[in-house]
Amino acid sequence: MFVLALLVCSKDAADTGSHEPPAWDAAAPDIACAWPDAEAAFRDEALQEAHLTAAEVGWDEDLWKEASYRAYLDDVFLLPWFRDLHWEPLRLPCTGGQLAADLEHAGATDHPATGALAAAMDLLESPRELAPADPVEVVQRVVDLGDLPEDLADALVPVLYAMERVAEARDAMEASAPSEPNKLIKFGHAGVLLDTKTAHPDVTDAAALDWVLDPSSGPRSLYDPALVLAFAIEHADLARFEGTDAILDVDSYIGRIIVAGPGADAPGELEDVALYLDLGGDDTYVHGAGANSEDAPVSVHIDLGGDDVYGYVEADEGTDALLPADTDGRYGGDEYYGAISFSRIGRQGSGRYGVGFLFDLGSGADRYTSLRMSQGWGHLGVGLLYDDGGDDQYRGENGVQGGAAMGIGVLLDAGGDDTYETFANSQGFGYVQGVGLAVDLDGDDTWFANPGKSEDGGTTLYYSPQLPGNGNSSFVQGVGFGRRGDADNAFLSGGVGALYDASGADSYQAGTFAQGSGYWQGLGYLLDGDGADLYDAYYYVQGGAAHYAIGALLDAGEGGDAFNTRQSTNYMEVGAGHDFSVGLLVNDAGDDTYVYGGLATGASNCQGIGVFVDNGGDDTYQAGSTYSTGLGNHSGECESRDGANSIGIFLDAGGTDTYEWPEDETGRIEPGDDASFGWSWNQTDDEIGVAVDGTGSTGLYAFGASP
């Protein structure tokens, strides 16, 4: 029997003469950014036509006084940096480029998941104060690890130590929680995820809100210990133990610890496993697999190889569109919602009121299936799923694949041709005080969120006010979402949702609010690197945002991209901002095709700002409406406002471009190659439309610097 002293010696007793304690990886260098210093003659000359300078594309304190909801915009959840970025939106390519650089840099280190978590913490301005766990710096603790090989047992020392630190932080968090923490949907209700079995949380409770923001005792107190845990797992280099013949199943002070051998394992339904380490083989899991619970503050699942299947115990057979239900069943449906899942079980890297990690190593072709709150979901906690490569499949329905509400959720896949499927609130989704990151570092990937329209083969589950009964509210693929509480005057600023796909010919499909979108002081980024990509969605998408928010799609690749060639499209897309929001799309290169409807390609509405920039290539524009393309507009809902401008900017720099334009009865100039054709829809001074096709430097490049 091997009894491991978890931390085996004191600092004074350790031989530290040649010891180098573990250290955090160096941060990514600052990117070279063209804005605001680089010369951009083409951009500046185009803006001069509207008597604008680049510095005037934004807001200031005087203009902000014109905002209809001004009294509700300075809530406690407003991210500290948000207003500055919102007011100077032409910095968006640089800030997005830095995030892409940070995530790319993390992927190139020995601690990619740690780096991704650190990037999420930085977006929340959450302090990083702890050092990595050092097995030589010790506190005496004994854990019975049975007959594990000594080197494997030693490798687990810092992991177990870090898990205990997380558990202690969760205990303190629980002790300091408001008297009714379920008001913040502790477990039963997952943030914005509709559940008619559970009342919506009381988001006006001052004690609960203060607790959420408290870095020393609320959920934010978990972030630093979670970062230490991620580093400990990656620094242990557990992949070297793949194929080791060892097994273990013990209870410990942090919970149950299981080590499974290298065979094809199927452990069945397990409850509250603190640490599950599988040493290889093609395994099948139906338990939480790295999902904590109310009774288990931290859960870590590590699989060292094989083509693995992560699922759950299925209660029915499902349908062509819907996954099989679990024991919590589905809603019966009504005039607004379809048969949405009621699942209350987090799986596969789910941190709810705690920390849940799943690390799958060995580059196998893995399959992940869960219904809600899974695959890198964080709510009042930290959830992470890391897969180090292989052609993988991720399937879920809501709150999956890098999403968070009042927490951090990260999905990081290191490579392979992967498929991601969901319906809503997923794939880089951040609700209030949350950061959700979906990251894929290589491969030709498919990001699919069921769009909902029947004519496009969709299934409507989640009601969309824009497309009632025939289209889903998606909130996927880079969306920051806040709470606009007109009914109860509870307005909560949104979080950050970002999807970064570094390379490959990728496909994106969704319904409304998707692909770089924001709502109510939230920020959404879709960051795509090299490759010929397909983007399809309906409404408030592709750098389209609404109500004091920011949405940006940045495509830095040289491939020829196609927008909205597979689905019928609607409004507010391809760089469009509505109601004091910024919507921006920058595409650096390639012979691209853009198909769009109204309020698109550099269009504004109701004091919004929409910016569209294509920096090169022979492009084709197929406009379904003249109510687009460098458009300044005030619609009827904001006719009474004055003072702040609606600004729409369209810039195509280089290439020989083709415009397909519908018949027009407004007298608008038809777009053309090497021409100017901006438009003020109502011909008022506060509607500013700029559209120029020409040649030169825009100073606005997808990831900050000229490619």
N, C-alpha and C positions, 0 to 999 in steps of 0.2 A: 504494500500500500504506500503510495507516494503522498505525503502530507506536505503541501507547499506553504511556506511562509510567504504570504502574498507580497509583502515588501520585506526583504530578508535581512536587511541590515540598516543600521542608523547611519546618518550622514557622517558622524564622527568616526564610525568604524569602517566606512567604505574606503577602499583604495582609490582615491580620486586623482592620483598623480597623472594618469594618462586618460582620464575619463572626460569625454565630451558629452555633456548632457544633450538630449534631443532639443532641436530648435525649430521654430516655425520656418517654413520656406519663405524666401524673399518674395516681396510683393512684385507684381508685374510692373515693368517700367511704364511711365506715363507715355501715352501715345502722342505722336506728332499730330497736331490739330490745326487744320487750315483756318478755323474760325477763332477770333475775328480778324487776325492780323494779315493773313495772306491776301494778295491782290485778287480781286474778283470783278474784273471790268464788265463782263457780260451781265452778271447779276446786278451790279450797281447801275449800269445803263438801263437795264430793264425796269428797275424800280424808279428810276428818275422819271419815266413816262407817267408814273402815278404820283409824282412829287413825294416819294418816300425815300428814306435811307434804310439800310439794313437795321440800324439801331432802333428804328421806329416800328419794326415788326415785333410787336409785343404790347405789354401794358406797363403802367406805372401806378403809383398811389392815387394820382388824380383820376386816371381812367378807371381804376378799380372801384372808385366810388359809384360808378354807373352800374355796377353789378346788381342785379335784382335781389340776389340772396346774400348781399354783403354781410348782413348781421349774423349769418349762420356759417361763415366760411373759416373762422378762426377757432375751430374746435380743438380739443386736446390731442386728437389723433393726426392732425395735419403734420406730415413729415417735415422736419426742420428745413430741408433744402428745397422742398417742392415749389414754394412760391417764387423763389429766385429763378429756377429753371423755367417755370411756367411763364414768367414775365419776359424771359429772354430765350424764346423757343428755338432760335437758330443755333443754339448750343446743343440741341438734341443729338445731332450726329456724333458730336464729340463725346458726350456722356454715354451714349449707347456704344460707341466704339471702344471706350475704356472698359465698359462692362464686358464686351466681347473679348477684349484683350485679357482681362482678369480671368475669365473662364477658360480661355485658350491656354493661358499660362498655367493655370491650375492643372489642366489636363496633361501638361507636359512634365509635371513634377511627380515625385513618389507619393504624393498625398492629394490626389485630384478631388476627392470628395471633401476633404478638409478645406481646400481652397474654394470650392463652390459655396460651402457653408459660410466661410469667412466673407465672401462677396455679398451674400445675403445679409449678414450681420452689418456690414458696412452700409448697405442701403437703409437699414433701420437706425444707423448711427448707434449701434449697440457696442459698448466698450469691450475690447478684448484684453483682459487683464491677467488671465491665468497663463502659466507656462505649460508646455507639454509634460505629460507624466514621465518621470524619470525613475526607472526601477532601482537605481542606486540610492535615490533620496527616499528614505523609508519611514513607514509607520508599521509597527508589528501587527500582522493580521494573519490568521491561519485559515486556509481553505483546504478541505479534503478533496484532492483531485485524483484519487484512486491510483490506478496503475498507468496513468499517462506517461509517455516518454518524458524524461526530464526536460529536454530542450523545448518540447511543445508546452509543457507546464510553465516553464520560465517565460515563454513568449506570451502567455496569457496574463502574466502578472500585471503589466500596465493597463491592459484592457479591463480586467476585473477591478483594479483600483479606480480607473476612470468611471466605470459603471457605478461604483459606490458613491463617487462624488456627485453624479447625476441624481442618484436616489436621495442623497442628503438634500440636494437643492429642491427636489420635488417635495420632500417632507416639509421643508421650510415654507415652500410655496403654499402647500396645503394648510399649514398652520396659520398663515397670514391671510388666507382667502376670506372674502366677505362671507357673511353668515349664510348666504344662499348663493354659492358660486354657480349653481346650475342656471342662474340668470344669464350667465355667459356661456350657456350650452356646453357644460363640462364634458358630457359624453353623448347624451341621447340625441341632441340636435347639432348638426355640424355646420355652424356658421350660417351661410346663406343658403344652405341646402334645404329645400322645402321638405317638410315632414309634418303632415297633418295630424300625426299622433302626439306631437310635442308642441306646446305653445311657443311662439317666438320669444326670444329672451328680452328681458327688460334692459334696454341699452341706455336708459336714463339714470340708472343707479350710480350715484357719484362714487360711492366706495368701491364698487366693482370696476369702474373705469379707472380710478386711481391705481387700483391693484394691477390692472393690465399693463399700466405704464411704469410701474415701479421696477427699476433695474435690479434691486436687491432682494425682492421677495415675490414678485409676480412672475408670470411666464417668461419674461425677459431674463430672469435669473437663471434659466435653464440653458441659454444660448452658449455662454462661455464653457460650462462643463460639457455640453454636447460637442463643442468644437474640440475639446481635449480628448473626448472619447473617439471621435472620428479619426483624429491623428494617431491615437494609440492603436486603433485597429489597423490602419494603413502602415504604420511604422513597424508593427510586429512582423510584417512580411510572412503572413500565414500561408501564402500560396506555396511556400517551400515544403509544407507538410502534406500536400496533396498525395493521396495514395497510402498514407501512414495507416498501419493496422492498429487502431486504438478505439476504444469505446468508453463512455462514461455517462452516468445518469445520477446526479446527486442534488440534494437540496443544500443551499448555502444561505448566508446572511443577505445576499442580494436576490435570492430566488433560485429556481431550478436551473441547473447547468447540464446540458446534454452535449456530448461529443459522439457523433455517429461515424462509423467506419466508411471505407471507400466503396462499398457496394451500392446497388440501386435500392435506396431506402424509401419507404412510404410509412412514416410514423403515425399517420392518421390524425385524429383530433387531439390536440394538446392544448392545455390551458396555462397561461401565465408562465411562459418560459423566459427566463432572464437572458440566457446565452445558449444559442444552438449553433454548434460548429459541425459542419459536415465535411468529411475529408475526401469527398469525391464520389463520382458515380452519377448515373441518370436518376434523379430523385423526383418524387412527387410529394408535394406538401399541400395539405388542406387546412392547416392551422394558421395562426396570424403571421408567422414568419417575419419577425421583426416589427411587431406591433405591440405597443405597451397597452396597459389597461389601468383601470382605477386602482386595482390591487397590485399591479406590477408597474412601478414608475419608469422603468427602463427595460427595453427588450432589444437584443441584438441577434440577428441571424446572419451567419456567414457560411457560404457554400463555396467549396474550393474547386469545383469542376463538374463537367458533365452537361448534358442537355436536360435541364430541369424544368419541371412543371409546377407552377405556383397557382393554386386555385382555392376552392372552398367546397364544402358539402352542399351539393345542389338540391334544391327542393322541387324543381320542375325541369322541364326540358328547354325552356326559353323559346324564342322565336327567331326568325331570320335577322331581326333587328335588335332584339333584346337578349341579354344574357339570362341564363337560368337564375331564378330567384334563390335567395337563401332562406333561412327559417323566419326571417322578419317579413317576408312577402313583398307585395307591391300594392300600390294605390289602385283603387277601382277606376279612377279617371273621372273627369268632369268636363265642363265646357272650356276649361282653361288648360288643364294638365292631363297628360296621358298616364299610362301605367308605370309611374316612376317607382324606383326602388325605395323601400323603407329600410334597407340594411343599416344597422347600427354598429357594424363590426369593421374596424379598421384592419387592414392587412398589408403586408409587403412594403414595409418601411413607412409606418403610420405612427406619428407622435401626437397623441391627444392627451393633454394634461400630463405630459411626460415626454419621453424620448423613445423613438422607435427607428432602428436602422436595419436595412437589409443590404448586405454586400454579396454579390454573386460574381465569383472569379472563375477563371479558366476558359473564357471566350466561347462558351457553349451557345447553342441555339436554344434559348430559354423562352418559356411562355409564362406570362403573368396575367392572371384574370382575377378581378375583384369588382365589386359593385360601386362602393363609395368609400371616401376617406382613406385612400390606399395609394401605393406606388409613389411614395414621396409626398405625403400629405401631413401638414402641421397645423394643429389647432390648439391654442394655449400650450404649445410645445414645439418639438422639432421632429420632423419625419424625413427620412432619406432613403432612397433606393439608388444603389450604385451597381451598374453592370459593366464589366470591363471589356465587353466586346462580343461579337457573334451576331448572327441574324436573329433578332429577338422580336417577340410579339407581346405588346401590352394592350390589354383590353379592360375597359371599365366604363362607367356611366356618369359619375358625378363626383367631383372632388378627388381627382386622381392625376397622376403623372405630373407632379410638380405644382402643387397648389397649397394655399395657406389662408387661414383666417385667424388673426391675432396670434401668429406663430410663423414658423419657417418650414417650407416644404420644398424638397429638392429631388428631382429625378436627373441622374447623370448616366448617360450611356456612352462608353468610350469609342464605339465603332460598330460597323456592320450595317447591313441593309435592314432597317428596323421598321416596324409598323406600330403605330399608336392609334388607338380607337377610343372614343368617348362620346358623350353628349354635351356635358356642360361643366363649367367651373373647373377647368383642368388645363393641362399642357401650358404651364406658365401662367398661373392665376393668383392674384394677390388681393384678398379682401382687406378690411380695415386692420391696420397695424400688422399686416402680413406681407411676407415676400414669398412668392412661388416662382421657382426656377425650373424650367425644363431644358436640358442641355444634351445635345447629341454631337459628338466630336468628329464623326466621319460616316460616310456611307450614303446611299440613295434611300432616303427615308420617306415614309408616308405618315402624315399627321392628319388624321380624319376625325372630325367631330360631326356627327350626323346632322346635316343641315336642316332637315325637317320638311322641306317642301316635297310634296308627293310627286310633282312632275320631275323632280331631280332624284327620285328614288329614295327620298328621306322619310323619316317617321317623326312626327311631332310629339314630343314629350313635355318640353318646358316652354310655357307660354311666352310668346313674344308680342309685346304691345305693337311693334312695328308690323308684324306679320301674323295677326291672330288666327290661330287654327291651322296655319300652313307655314310653319317655320319655327325653329327653335331659338330661344335665347341661349346663346352658346357660352360667352365669356371664356374663350379659350385662345391658345396660341399667342400669348402675350397680352394680358389684360389686367389692368389695375382698376378695382371696383370699390366704390364707397356707398354709403347709405344716405339716400335722399329721403328724409322722413317728413314729408309734407303733412302727413296725417297727425303725427305726434310731436312735431318740431324737434325730433332727434336726428340731427345731421352728423354723420361720422365720415371724416375724410378717408379716402381709399388707400389701398396699399400699392405694392408693385408686383406686376406679373411680367415675366420675361421668358421668351423662348429663344434659345440660341442654337442654331444648327450650323456647324462650322463649314461643312462642305458636302458636295454630292448633288445629284439631280433630285430635288425634293418636291413633294406634293403636299399642299395644304388645302383642306376643305372645311367649311364651317357654315353656320347660319348668321345670326346677328351678334354684334359685339365680338370681334375676333381679329386676329392677325395684326396686332399692334393697335390696341384700342384702350380707351379709358372712360371712366364714368365717375363723376363726383369726386374730384380732386384725387383721382388715382392715376397712376402712370403705367402704361403698357408698351412693351417693346417686342417686336418680332425682329430678330437679328439673324440674317442669313448670309453665309459666306459664299464661297465659290460654287458654281453649278447652274444648270438650266432648270428653273423652278416653275411650278404651277401653283397659282393662288386663286382660290374661288371662295366667295362668300357673298352675303346679301346686303347688309345694312350696318352702318357704323363699323367699318372694317378697313383693313389695309391702310393703316394710318388715318382712321376716322374716329373722332371722339366727341363726347357730348357732356355738357354741364360741368364746366370748370375743371376739365380733365386734360390729360395728355395721352395721345396715342401715336406711335411711330413705327413704321416698317422701314428697315434699312437693309438693302440688298447690295452686298459688296462684290458680287461675283461677276464674271465675264460672260456667263452663259446667257442665251436668249430666254428671257422669262415670259410667261403668259399669265395675264390677269383676267379672270372671269370668262374663260373660254369654254368651261364645262357646265356652269350653272347660270341660270338666269339671275341677273343682278338688279339691285334696287337703288338705294341712295346712300349718301355719306360714306364715300369710299375713296381709296387711292389718293389720300392726302386731303382731308376735309375736316374742318372744325366748326362745331355748333355750340352756341351759348357760352361764350368766354372759354372755349376749349381750343386746344391746338391739335390739329391732325397733320401729320407730316409723312411723306414718302420720299425716299431718296434711293435711286437705282443707278449704280455706277456705270454699267457697261452692258453690251450685248444688243442684239437685234430683238427688241421686245415688242410684245403685243398687249395692248390695253383695251379691254372692253368694259364699258361703264355706263351707268345711268345718270341721273341728276345729282347735283351737288357732289361732284367728283373731280379728280385731277386738279388739285389746287383750287378748292372752292370753300367759301365761308358762308355762315349763316348766323344771324343774331349775335353780332360782336364776336364771332369766332375767327380763328385764323387757320387757313388751310394752305399747305405748301406742298407742291409737287416738283421734284427735280429729277430729270433723267440726264446723266452726264455723258452719254455717247451711244452710238449705234444707230442703225437704220430701223426706226421704230414705226409701228402702226397703231393708230388711235381710232377706235371704233366707238363713237359717241352715240348713245341711245337717246340723249337729250342735249339740247343746247344750253340747258340750265347747269352748266359745268365749265371746266377748263379755263382756269384763271378768272374766277367769278367772285365778285363782291355782292353780297345779298343780305337784305333784311326781309324775312318773311313776315306774315301777318301777326304772328305771336309776339313780335318785338318791335312793331311799328312805333310804339309810344316811347321807346328808348332813344336817347341821343347822347352824344358825347364821345363814345368809343366807336371805333371803326370796325367794320367787317372787312377782312383782308383775305383775298384769294390770290395765290401766286403760282403760276405755271411756268417752268423753265425747262426747255429741251435744248441741250448744248451739244451740237455736233450730229453728224450723220445726215442721211437723206430720209426724211420722214413723210409718212402718208397719213392723211386725215380723212376719215369717213364721217360725214356730218349730216344729220337729218335736216329735212326741210325746216326753215325757220321763218317765222312771221314777225319777229321782234326787231328786225333790222340789224341783227348782230353780224359782225364780220366773220366770214367763214375762215376757220384756221387754215394755215398753209405752212409749208416748209420755208424757213427763213422769212418769217413774217411776225407781226404783232397783232394780237387779237383779244386782249383782255376785255372784260365787260362788267359794267355796273348794271345789275338787273333792273332796278327801279330808277336808275339815273339820279341817285342822291349822292351828296358829297361824302357821306360816311360809308358808302359802299365802294371799296377799292378792289378792282380786278386787274391783275397783271398777267399777261400771257405772251411769251416771246419764244419763238423758235429761232435759234441762231447758233453762234459758235463762240466759244471762249470759256473762261473759268467762272464757275458759279460760287466757288469757295465753300460749297456744301457737298460733302462726300459721305458716303454711307457710313464708314467707320471713322470719320473724322478727318482723314488726310487723303490727298489725291492719290488714286491707285497707280 
